[in-house]
Amino acid sequence: MTRPGAAQPLTVQCNGITVSYTIAGAGPLVVMIMGSGSPGRVWHANQQPALIKAGYRVVTFDNRGIAPTSECAEGFTLTDMVEDTAALIEHLGGPALVVGTSLGARIAQELTLARPDLVRGAVMLGTYGRQTPLIAAFSAGEIALYDRGTLLPDEYYAAVTVESNLSPNSLTDDRSAQDWLDIVGFSGQRRAPGVRAQMGLPERKDNRLAAYRGITRPCLVIGFADDRTLPVHLAREVGEAIPGAQYQEIAEAGHWGYLEQPAAVNAALIEFFRDVLR
């Protein structure tokens, strides 16, 4: 397929669309699912290298809606995204260990429920199983801004994004805070039509906690103690709903806890995977 250690972008036709992915390392297969609006390469900063070093074959990919994967700007469902992931795992010769964050965690949950044959074990970071009034309000506001073509002042957008996604602990040092503001500011706030389609997923409103009692594969749910985007009690609920699931809470971490506290997240992933594979 690709030689161990290679991480060149590849494409495959999966579930009727083109999926862009990378594969690197050698060993048991790990498939990583990113959250709303973000490309799979975000995993490359911290989690992918640690997992490769620990002896895993790591696949990251761009979800439907994120180019160069098909954007499908006309709209799609969460079920489509779950089926995309299932088709990719089948193409890679699964089953796989699966990791998802935020929307990616919701995909991982639904995949593990619908296709347990493709999942050896699943880890969900910063996740949720139901929508709350506050989540609904933020989602509606983001969609309204997009649909009206409204851009916030760049400095304000960066400040709001950093404040919403990071732990206060990451922002107490002025230099660190400025670095995060610069990173977000450099990334910009313009969003492609495919991201708008992700924002409008109809299933975001569903309460799936009761359904998750039907999950039969080993699961680890990781909550981020300072998560403002998806407050940590929502991750706890998912951990309590899935029979036999492990739950771990990481301190001094916001919604981007996998970037803020990578050592703790990586250690949790590796320990869980070793347990599953024993």
Backbone bond lengths (Angstrom), bond angles and torsions (degrees), N, CA, C in turn:
res aa  C-N    CA-C-N  psi(-1)  N-CA   C-N-CA  omega(-1)  CA-C   N-CA-C  phi
1 M - - - 1.463 - - 1.530 109.68 -
2 T 1.354 116.67 -78.24 1.456 121.76 169.24 1.516 106.89 -135.81
3 R 1.294 118.10 150.15 1.449 119.40 -178.32 1.531 109.38 -70.57
4 P 1.343 117.86 149.00 1.457 121.24 179.90 1.521 111.37 -54.48
5 G 1.326 116.04 136.37 1.458 120.86 178.22 1.503 114.03 94.01
6 A 1.355 117.02 -16.43 1.462 118.82 -179.73 1.521 110.23 -74.20
7 A 1.320 116.76 147.11 1.466 120.40 179.82 1.519 110.36 -138.49
8 Q 1.318 116.77 36.37 1.459 120.48 -178.72 1.523 109.90 -76.96
9 P 1.327 118.12 144.72 1.470 119.83 178.80 1.521 110.81 -65.80
10 L 1.323 115.09 136.95 1.455 122.69 178.42 1.522 108.04 -128.43
11 T 1.324 116.56 162.63 1.462 120.29 174.12 1.513 109.78 -132.29
12 V 1.332 115.55 152.02 1.450 121.63 177.70 1.521 108.29 -148.50
13 Q 1.319 116.41 148.26 1.462 120.77 174.30 1.529 108.21 -83.76
14 C 1.314 116.07 115.45 1.464 121.98 -178.09 1.525 109.36 -132.60
15 N 1.316 116.82 128.42 1.465 120.79 173.79 1.527 112.12 54.41
16 G 1.337 116.12 34.83 1.454 120.98 175.97 1.506 115.95 83.67
17 I 1.335 118.73 5.10 1.470 121.78 178.35 1.522 109.45 -131.34
18 T 1.335 115.85 170.93 1.456 122.18 172.53 1.513 108.89 -92.57
19 V 1.337 116.96 126.34 1.460 122.34 178.02 1.519 108.80 -112.99
20 S 1.333 115.58 127.58 1.467 121.80 176.32 1.529 108.52 -96.54
21 Y 1.348 116.32 130.38 1.459 119.20 -177.80 1.521 110.60 -147.34
22 T 1.327 116.05 165.33 1.459 122.11 171.59 1.514 107.75 -125.66
23 I 1.321 115.63 151.47 1.459 121.55 177.58 1.519 107.90 -137.09
24 A 1.321 116.21 133.98 1.461 120.54 -176.97 1.518 109.45 -151.07
25 G 1.337 115.66 150.23 1.451 121.10 178.11 1.507 112.52 90.87
26 A 1.320 115.39 -178.67 1.463 122.37 -179.34 1.516 108.54 -141.68
27 G 1.343 115.87 143.21 1.456 120.36 179.61 1.513 110.53 129.55
28 P 1.341 118.04 -161.37 1.465 121.45 178.48 1.528 111.23 -57.04
29 L 1.326 115.12 143.20 1.468 121.63 -175.17 1.522 111.41 -77.75
30 V 1.339 115.61 129.77 1.465 123.50 173.22 1.523 107.35 -121.39
31 V 1.329 116.93 126.77 1.461 122.24 176.48 1.517 108.18 -114.20
32 M 1.356 116.29 127.07 1.460 122.48 -173.04 1.530 109.97 -113.48
33 I 1.331 116.32 130.24 1.464 122.75 -173.73 1.533 109.15 -114.95
34 M 1.310 116.52 119.61 1.460 121.31 -176.92 1.526 111.41 -84.57
35 G 1.340 116.29 166.66 1.454 122.98 -177.72 1.520 113.29 -87.20
36 S 1.318 115.32 -172.79 1.471 122.35 -174.05 1.518 112.29 -56.73
37 G 1.329 115.41 132.71 1.451 121.65 170.13 1.504 116.61 73.92
38 S 1.339 118.36 0.90 1.468 120.90 -174.68 1.520 111.42 -115.08
39 P 1.330 117.59 144.48 1.466 120.88 177.51 1.520 111.22 -78.71
40 G 1.320 115.76 160.48 1.453 120.31 -179.85 1.514 114.24 -62.80
41 R 1.317 117.46 -23.26 1.470 119.71 -176.88 1.525 112.82 -65.99
42 V 1.319 118.61 -12.08 1.467 120.06 175.88 1.525 110.34 -57.94
43 W 1.334 117.18 -32.36 1.461 120.71 177.49 1.523 112.46 -64.95
44 H 1.329 117.12 -21.21 1.465 120.40 -174.05 1.522 112.80 -70.96
45 A 1.319 117.11 -18.10 1.467 119.52 -177.99 1.523 111.44 -67.32
46 N 1.325 117.57 -38.88 1.470 120.05 -172.87 1.518 114.55 -136.80
47 Q 1.321 118.23 -51.78 1.459 119.82 -171.21 1.523 113.26 -74.24
48 Q 1.329 117.77 -43.70 1.460 118.82 -177.94 1.530 112.46 -58.40
49 P 1.343 119.76 -49.84 1.473 118.65 -179.15 1.522 112.96 -61.51
50 A 1.336 117.43 -38.36 1.465 120.19 -179.29 1.521 111.45 -66.01
51 L 1.326 116.75 -39.39 1.453 119.91 -179.43 1.526 111.88 -71.94
52 I 1.329 116.79 -37.33 1.462 119.81 175.38 1.524 109.99 -61.11
53 K 1.328 116.16 -44.91 1.468 120.90 179.53 1.523 111.29 -61.71
54 A 1.333 116.10 -32.91 1.462 120.88 -179.00 1.525 112.51 -80.87
55 G 1.335 116.96 -3.06 1.458 119.87 173.66 1.512 115.91 100.26
56 Y 1.335 116.64 34.97 1.460 120.57 -179.48 1.528 110.76 -119.92
57 R 1.324 114.88 152.99 1.467 122.79 172.44 1.525 106.49 -94.26
58 V 1.317 117.17 113.21 1.465 121.81 -167.10 1.523 110.44 -109.87
59 V 1.329 114.55 127.60 1.459 121.73 177.40 1.522 108.66 -114.97
60 T 1.326 116.15 127.81 1.460 122.38 170.47 1.523 107.05 -119.36
61 F 1.327 116.47 150.23 1.463 118.28 -178.34 1.516 110.34 -150.32
62 D 1.322 114.34 161.71 1.463 120.93 176.65 1.524 108.31 -92.19
63 N 1.321 115.80 122.01 1.455 120.47 179.35 1.521 111.56 -62.04
64 R 1.325 115.56 158.19 1.462 120.84 168.51 1.536 108.17 -50.07
65 G 1.338 115.68 130.51 1.454 121.02 -176.30 1.515 113.78 106.31
66 I 1.350 116.75 -16.65 1.466 122.14 -177.92 1.524 109.19 -115.77
67 A 1.326 117.31 108.91 1.464 120.78 178.76 1.531 109.57 -64.27
68 P 1.374 117.14 147.49 1.462 128.95 9.88 1.527 116.12 -83.46
69 T 1.338 120.04 0.24 1.465 119.56 165.87 1.528 107.91 -61.72
70 S 1.328 116.74 153.79 1.465 120.07 -179.59 1.529 110.51 -55.60
71 E 1.342 115.88 129.72 1.456 119.44 -177.54 1.532 112.90 -77.94
72 C 1.341 117.38 -31.54 1.466 120.50 178.24 1.524 110.81 50.65
73 A 1.329 115.45 52.55 1.459 121.30 -173.86 1.521 113.17 -64.10
74 E 1.337 116.80 -16.77 1.464 119.74 178.85 1.519 111.86 -70.24
75 G 1.330 116.61 -12.75 1.459 120.68 177.26 1.515 112.99 116.52
76 F 1.318 116.42 156.19 1.455 122.37 179.59 1.519 108.54 -161.76
77 T 1.318 116.25 -178.74 1.454 121.49 -176.52 1.518 110.27 -120.49
78 L 1.319 115.07 167.78 1.455 120.26 174.08 1.525 110.26 -63.14
79 T 1.313 116.23 -35.91 1.464 120.11 177.00 1.520 111.13 -59.16
80 D 1.338 117.76 -39.43 1.463 120.76 175.52 1.523 110.86 -58.45
81 M 1.338 117.00 -42.76 1.459 121.19 -177.77 1.528 110.62 -68.76
82 V 1.312 116.99 -37.10 1.462 120.76 175.60 1.526 110.07 -63.57
83 E 1.309 116.69 -43.97 1.466 120.58 -179.45 1.528 111.39 -68.21
84 D 1.344 117.65 -33.07 1.464 120.75 173.95 1.529 109.88 -59.02
85 T 1.336 115.69 -48.05 1.463 121.21 -177.90 1.522 110.58 -64.36
86 A 1.324 116.71 -42.20 1.463 120.42 177.80 1.526 111.13 -60.57
87 A 1.322 116.52 -44.50 1.466 120.32 -179.40 1.526 111.16 -64.43
88 L 1.329 117.37 -37.78 1.458 120.68 178.06 1.522 110.37 -65.20
89 I 1.328 117.53 -43.81 1.465 120.38 178.81 1.526 110.33 -62.53
90 E 1.319 117.18 -40.90 1.464 119.97 176.86 1.521 110.65 -61.75
91 H 1.330 116.90 -42.23 1.469 121.03 178.21 1.522 111.23 -60.90
92 L 1.322 116.52 -34.82 1.462 121.68 -177.01 1.522 112.68 -84.62
93 G 1.319 116.83 -1.85 1.456 120.27 177.56 1.512 113.67 83.43
94 G 1.332 118.00 30.78 1.459 124.00 -178.27 1.525 113.00 -46.51
95 P 1.326 118.55 -175.92 1.462 126.89 14.90 1.526 112.78 -75.34
96 A 1.337 114.60 171.41 1.458 120.92 -174.64 1.521 110.66 -134.53
97 L 1.311 114.55 156.16 1.455 122.04 161.04 1.520 106.23 -79.59
98 V 1.306 117.91 132.54 1.467 121.93 -172.13 1.526 109.97 -119.90
99 V 1.335 115.80 137.08 1.463 122.16 176.24 1.520 108.07 -128.91
100 G 1.326 117.23 133.08 1.460 120.62 175.63 1.510 111.07 -139.86
101 T 1.322 116.01 151.50 1.461 120.94 175.52 1.518 109.97 -126.38
102 S 1.333 116.92 138.75 1.457 123.62 176.82 1.539 109.76 57.32
103 L 1.331 119.00 -121.01 1.463 120.13 175.52 1.526 110.47 -56.86
104 G 1.333 116.84 -37.56 1.460 120.45 177.27 1.518 112.42 -61.44
105 A 1.343 117.11 -33.48 1.461 120.91 176.41 1.523 110.43 -68.86
106 R 1.333 115.70 -39.29 1.467 118.98 177.92 1.538 109.57 -62.84
107 I 1.330 116.70 -40.27 1.469 120.29 176.00 1.525 110.07 -62.03
108 A 1.334 117.04 -43.72 1.466 121.09 -179.94 1.524 111.25 -60.87
109 Q 1.327 116.99 -40.95 1.464 120.98 178.65 1.524 111.31 -61.85
110 E 1.338 115.20 -47.99 1.465 119.79 -178.32 1.529 111.43 -67.58
111 L 1.329 116.50 -36.93 1.466 120.51 176.89 1.522 110.80 -63.12
112 T 1.331 116.49 -45.55 1.459 120.93 -178.13 1.518 111.20 -64.16
113 L 1.334 116.56 -33.82 1.454 121.43 177.23 1.531 111.31 -72.32
114 A 1.338 116.28 -46.66 1.467 120.81 -173.47 1.521 113.62 -80.23
115 R 1.350 116.67 -34.53 1.475 120.59 -174.05 1.533 110.28 -132.11
116 P 1.312 118.25 64.07 1.471 119.60 179.35 1.521 112.79 -60.08
117 D 1.331 117.23 -22.35 1.460 120.54 178.49 1.522 112.53 -65.59
118 L 1.332 117.27 -19.57 1.464 121.42 -178.26 1.525 113.26 -99.94
119 V 1.334 117.52 -3.37 1.470 121.47 -172.63 1.528 109.86 -121.54
120 R 1.331 116.07 118.52 1.470 119.99 174.80 1.523 110.46 -80.83
121 G 1.302 116.36 -35.56 1.454 123.87 177.53 1.510 107.80 -169.85
122 A 1.329 117.33 154.07 1.465 120.64 -175.83 1.519 110.70 -133.72
123 V 1.343 114.54 141.70 1.461 121.98 175.41 1.517 108.46 -120.42
124 M 1.327 116.09 128.62 1.451 121.81 179.64 1.522 109.38 -116.83
125 L 1.336 116.40 121.88 1.462 122.53 -178.99 1.528 109.79 -106.63
126 G 1.326 116.68 135.94 1.464 120.38 174.12 1.512 111.95 49.72
127 T 1.313 116.61 56.36 1.454 120.86 -168.47 1.519 112.77 -109.08
128 Y 1.327 114.52 -177.17 1.461 121.73 179.06 1.519 108.65 -160.85
129 G 1.326 115.82 158.42 1.451 120.28 176.84 1.511 113.45 -122.98
130 R 1.329 115.59 -2.64 1.463 120.44 179.70 1.522 108.72 -153.10
131 Q 1.313 114.71 156.04 1.459 120.40 177.00 1.529 109.84 -89.32
132 T 1.326 116.00 145.78 1.459 121.39 175.38 1.527 108.56 -111.43
133 P 1.337 118.06 164.32 1.470 118.93 177.62 1.531 112.85 -56.85
134 L 1.320 117.98 -36.93 1.466 120.18 -179.57 1.526 111.31 -69.14
135 I 1.320 117.03 -43.02 1.464 120.11 176.68 1.521 110.16 -60.78
136 A 1.340 115.93 -43.71 1.465 120.12 179.81 1.521 111.30 -61.18
137 A 1.328 116.74 -40.48 1.460 120.65 -179.21 1.525 111.56 -66.36
138 F 1.327 116.78 -44.19 1.465 120.03 178.15 1.527 110.37 -63.06
139 S 1.331 116.59 -42.92 1.458 120.56 -179.66 1.524 111.33 -62.10
140 A 1.322 116.28 -44.80 1.467 119.84 179.18 1.518 110.89 -63.20
141 G 1.318 116.42 -38.65 1.463 119.74 178.90 1.512 112.68 -65.50
142 E 1.339 117.47 -42.35 1.465 120.48 178.36 1.521 111.11 -62.89
143 I 1.333 116.02 -42.11 1.461 119.97 179.35 1.521 110.81 -64.32
144 A 1.334 117.24 -41.87 1.471 121.02 179.66 1.527 111.00 -63.03
145 L 1.331 117.40 -41.99 1.466 120.26 178.55 1.525 110.22 -61.25
146 Y 1.343 116.11 -44.02 1.463 119.85 -179.80 1.522 110.07 -63.35
147 D 1.321 116.78 -50.07 1.461 120.56 -174.00 1.522 112.26 -65.05
148 R 1.319 117.30 -27.21 1.457 120.75 178.07 1.523 112.51 -89.20
149 G 1.327 116.14 -3.57 1.458 119.61 -178.62 1.508 113.34 69.93
150 T 1.333 116.90 26.06 1.465 122.02 -176.18 1.518 110.61 -87.78
151 L 1.316 116.96 125.72 1.458 122.39 173.09 1.525 108.62 -110.47
152 L 1.311 116.26 132.69 1.457 120.98 175.62 1.525 109.52 -74.13
153 P 1.328 118.70 157.47 1.466 119.03 170.64 1.532 109.54 -54.36
154 D 1.312 117.15 136.83 1.465 120.89 -171.88 1.526 112.62 -54.72
155 E 1.328 116.59 -43.23 1.467 119.91 -177.77 1.529 110.74 -64.66
156 Y 1.332 115.46 -39.17 1.467 119.44 -179.38 1.528 110.75 -70.48
157 Y 1.319 116.51 -41.18 1.462 120.42 177.87 1.529 110.21 -59.04
158 A 1.335 116.80 -45.78 1.466 119.97 179.89 1.525 110.50 -62.10
159 A 1.330 116.92 -43.17 1.463 120.32 -178.54 1.527 111.48 -63.99
160 V 1.316 117.38 -45.29 1.464 121.53 -179.63 1.526 110.46 -64.04
161 T 1.321 117.23 -41.92 1.463 121.35 -178.54 1.522 111.07 -64.95
162 V 1.324 116.08 -45.02 1.464 120.62 179.80 1.522 110.38 -65.16
163 E 1.321 116.76 -45.70 1.461 121.11 -179.47 1.524 111.74 -61.19
164 S 1.338 116.96 -36.10 1.463 121.41 -176.22 1.521 113.26 -78.19
165 N 1.336 117.79 -27.24 1.454 120.38 -169.25 1.515 115.57 -111.23
166 L 1.337 117.33 -8.68 1.459 120.32 -177.54 1.512 111.50 -116.89
167 S 1.325 114.87 155.48 1.458 121.13 173.62 1.529 110.16 -71.15
168 P 1.330 118.49 146.08 1.474 119.61 173.03 1.522 112.10 -54.47
169 N 1.331 116.69 -28.72 1.457 120.47 179.43 1.524 112.15 -60.75
170 S 1.334 116.90 -32.14 1.463 120.74 -179.72 1.520 112.55 -76.93
171 L 1.330 116.35 -11.95 1.456 120.54 -173.24 1.517 113.30 -113.55
172 T 1.339 117.50 2.17 1.464 119.33 -179.09 1.524 111.62 -71.17
173 D 1.322 116.33 -31.30 1.461 120.89 176.51 1.528 108.79 -86.95
174 D 1.325 117.22 124.36 1.456 120.67 -175.01 1.530 112.25 -61.47
175 R 1.300 116.73 -37.13 1.468 119.23 -178.98 1.524 110.57 -65.97
176 S 1.348 115.42 -44.84 1.457 119.68 177.71 1.518 110.97 -61.30
177 A 1.332 116.62 -44.41 1.467 120.34 179.73 1.526 110.85 -59.94
178 Q 1.326 116.81 -42.33 1.457 120.06 -179.59 1.528 111.35 -66.25
179 D 1.343 115.81 -37.12 1.460 119.17 177.38 1.528 110.94 -60.41
180 W 1.327 116.82 -44.87 1.461 120.69 179.21 1.521 111.16 -64.53
181 L 1.338 116.57 -41.70 1.469 119.83 177.42 1.519 111.19 -60.91
182 D 1.324 116.30 -39.90 1.464 120.34 179.68 1.532 111.05 -66.48
183 I 1.344 116.61 -40.85 1.460 120.44 179.88 1.519 110.53 -61.61
184 V 1.336 116.27 -48.06 1.466 119.83 -179.40 1.525 110.49 -66.62
185 G 1.323 116.64 -41.50 1.456 119.90 179.34 1.512 112.49 -62.11
186 F 1.321 116.49 -38.58 1.459 120.57 179.27 1.530 110.99 -67.15
187 S 1.338 116.14 -34.26 1.468 120.14 -178.61 1.518 112.17 -68.07
188 G 1.331 117.25 -28.61 1.457 121.18 178.34 1.521 111.96 81.15
189 Q 1.328 115.83 170.17 1.460 119.91 -176.19 1.520 113.64 -118.55
190 R 1.316 118.04 -0.71 1.465 119.17 178.33 1.524 109.48 -70.90
191 R 1.325 116.70 135.44 1.450 121.73 -177.21 1.516 110.11 -121.97
192 A 1.329 114.79 138.04 1.458 121.16 -178.40 1.528 110.10 -75.91
193 P 1.336 117.04 162.54 1.467 120.66 179.47 1.527 113.84 -57.25
194 G 1.324 117.61 -31.82 1.459 119.60 178.35 1.515 112.54 -64.97
195 V 1.329 116.52 -35.08 1.464 120.15 176.83 1.525 109.76 -67.78
196 R 1.334 116.57 -37.75 1.474 119.34 175.60 1.523 110.43 -60.08
197 A 1.319 116.92 -37.23 1.460 120.11 177.56 1.529 110.88 -65.05
198 Q 1.339 117.39 -38.80 1.466 120.24 175.49 1.527 110.80 -62.54
199 M 1.321 116.43 -40.01 1.461 120.21 -178.93 1.521 111.93 -63.04
200 G 1.325 117.31 -27.87 1.457 121.53 -174.53 1.516 114.80 -97.21
201 L 1.338 119.04 15.74 1.459 120.92 -178.54 1.530 110.43 -55.77
202 P 1.318 118.08 122.41 1.469 119.52 -176.00 1.518 113.43 -64.52
203 E 1.352 117.47 -31.24 1.460 120.13 -175.98 1.518 114.02 -73.45
204 R 1.344 117.21 -8.07 1.466 119.03 177.58 1.530 111.37 -56.14
205 K 1.329 116.72 -26.99 1.466 120.76 -175.53 1.524 112.82 -83.39
206 D 1.326 118.19 -12.36 1.456 121.32 -172.73 1.523 111.75 -74.89
207 N 1.320 115.95 143.17 1.460 122.14 170.57 1.524 107.32 -93.24
208 R 1.330 115.91 111.95 1.469 120.93 -173.08 1.532 112.84 -109.86
209 L 1.315 117.34 8.83 1.462 119.38 -175.13 1.524 111.93 -61.06
210 A 1.327 117.82 -43.22 1.464 119.79 179.55 1.526 110.76 -62.85
211 A 1.326 116.86 -39.53 1.467 120.23 -179.89 1.524 111.55 -63.36
212 Y 1.338 116.77 -33.96 1.465 119.82 -176.64 1.521 112.77 -68.46
213 R 1.324 117.57 -10.15 1.464 119.57 173.58 1.527 110.88 -67.55
214 G 1.331 116.23 -12.38 1.456 121.00 178.01 1.515 114.31 -90.79
215 I 1.331 118.47 -0.25 1.470 121.30 178.60 1.526 109.12 -73.16
216 T 1.331 115.84 132.49 1.465 121.30 -174.53 1.522 113.74 -116.52
217 R 1.319 118.63 -6.05 1.459 120.65 -178.52 1.530 110.18 -91.81
218 P 1.347 118.23 155.98 1.464 119.91 178.18 1.530 110.73 -60.91
219 C 1.314 116.46 136.45 1.467 121.18 -177.64 1.520 110.73 -136.70
220 L 1.319 114.61 145.44 1.461 123.29 170.72 1.517 107.42 -123.08
221 V 1.319 116.29 123.73 1.464 121.96 175.46 1.517 107.95 -106.80
222 I 1.335 116.19 125.78 1.461 121.74 179.20 1.516 109.02 -112.87
223 G 1.321 116.15 120.25 1.457 121.56 175.03 1.520 110.50 -101.88
224 F 1.317 115.97 145.75 1.462 121.62 178.09 1.525 108.35 -103.30
225 A 1.324 116.08 118.85 1.468 121.57 -167.86 1.520 113.62 -57.53
226 D 1.332 117.69 -32.61 1.466 121.01 -175.94 1.532 112.44 -106.83
227 D 1.329 116.66 24.66 1.464 120.95 -177.55 1.526 110.11 -70.77
228 R 1.334 116.89 117.76 1.460 121.48 176.71 1.529 111.75 -94.04
229 T 1.320 116.76 -28.36 1.463 120.60 -177.87 1.522 111.55 -69.96
230 L 1.337 116.18 -49.77 1.464 122.69 174.16 1.530 106.42 -126.97
231 P 1.323 117.70 88.92 1.466 120.97 -173.66 1.525 112.80 -49.54
232 V 1.324 114.66 146.92 1.457 121.48 -166.51 1.525 112.69 -62.02
233 H 1.307 118.95 -24.77 1.473 118.61 179.18 1.526 111.43 -64.00
234 L 1.338 117.45 -24.26 1.461 120.34 178.02 1.526 111.02 -70.06
235 A 1.330 116.55 -37.72 1.470 119.72 175.42 1.521 110.12 -66.85
236 R 1.337 117.23 -40.29 1.466 120.09 177.71 1.524 110.83 -58.33
237 E 1.322 115.99 -40.91 1.466 120.00 179.32 1.523 111.46 -59.51
238 V 1.325 116.55 -41.77 1.464 120.13 178.99 1.530 109.77 -64.46
239 G 1.337 116.36 -44.35 1.455 119.76 178.23 1.513 112.75 -59.94
240 E 1.330 116.64 -36.68 1.462 120.92 179.59 1.530 111.56 -74.50
241 A 1.335 117.05 -28.71 1.468 120.63 -177.16 1.521 112.48 -76.70
242 I 1.317 118.30 -34.61 1.468 121.80 -175.46 1.526 109.38 -82.68
243 P 1.318 118.45 120.02 1.464 120.64 -178.35 1.532 112.11 -57.96
244 G 1.331 115.58 127.05 1.454 121.02 176.13 1.509 115.60 74.68
245 A 1.328 118.30 4.70 1.466 120.07 -177.82 1.522 110.79 -67.39
246 Q 1.326 115.40 144.43 1.453 121.20 170.10 1.532 108.01 -85.80
247 Y 1.312 116.17 146.29 1.465 120.44 174.78 1.514 108.72 -126.90
248 Q 1.329 115.75 133.49 1.459 121.61 177.75 1.515 109.17 -134.88
249 E 1.322 116.57 135.26 1.461 120.98 -179.91 1.525 109.17 -113.48
250 I 1.311 116.10 129.89 1.458 121.25 -177.66 1.522 109.17 -105.11
251 A 1.325 115.26 123.27 1.457 121.79 -177.51 1.523 111.34 -76.53
252 E 1.338 114.98 159.40 1.474 122.23 175.88 1.522 111.15 53.76
253 A 1.332 115.32 42.53 1.463 121.24 -179.91 1.519 109.06 -140.37
254 G 1.332 115.91 132.57 1.446 122.02 174.71 1.521 110.79 -97.41
255 H 1.326 116.49 -157.25 1.468 120.23 -176.24 1.530 111.43 -62.09
256 W 1.314 116.95 -27.87 1.464 120.86 175.04 1.523 110.92 -94.76
257 G 1.316 116.02 39.55 1.464 120.63 -176.00 1.509 114.28 -58.82
258 Y 1.333 117.49 -29.55 1.469 120.46 178.48 1.526 111.21 -67.77
259 L 1.343 117.54 -20.20 1.469 121.69 173.70 1.522 111.74 -92.79
260 E 1.328 116.72 -34.37 1.464 121.10 -177.80 1.525 112.64 -77.45
261 Q 1.333 116.32 -40.96 1.467 121.44 -176.08 1.540 109.46 -125.74
262 P 1.324 116.24 60.04 1.474 118.62 -174.52 1.517 113.81 -63.47
263 A 1.322 118.35 -35.15 1.464 119.53 -178.32 1.523 110.63 -63.05
264 A 1.332 116.42 -43.39 1.466 120.10 -179.70 1.526 110.82 -67.59
265 V 1.327 117.24 -42.25 1.462 120.66 179.29 1.527 110.50 -64.84
266 N 1.324 116.79 -46.77 1.464 119.99 -178.43 1.528 111.47 -61.87
267 A 1.325 116.52 -41.97 1.464 119.94 179.66 1.526 110.73 -62.49
268 A 1.334 116.82 -39.98 1.467 120.52 179.36 1.527 111.13 -65.37
269 L 1.337 116.99 -42.16 1.462 120.78 178.75 1.520 110.82 -61.01
270 I 1.322 115.86 -49.51 1.467 120.65 -174.75 1.528 110.73 -65.47
271 E 1.326 117.61 -41.97 1.463 119.89 178.88 1.521 111.24 -63.97
272 F 1.333 117.06 -42.95 1.459 120.43 178.87 1.521 111.63 -63.55
273 F 1.326 116.71 -45.31 1.462 119.76 -179.70 1.524 111.28 -60.74
274 R 1.330 116.36 -41.26 1.474 119.48 179.13 1.525 110.43 -62.02
275 D 1.328 117.20 -40.88 1.459 120.56 177.76 1.522 111.80 -62.45
276 V 1.343 115.95 -43.52 1.465 120.22 -178.95 1.526 111.39 -63.77
277 L 1.320 116.53 -37.53 1.457 120.62 -173.28 1.530 113.00 -86.20
278 R 1.308 118.17 -5.32 1.468 120.27 179.71 1.521 111.05 -65.05
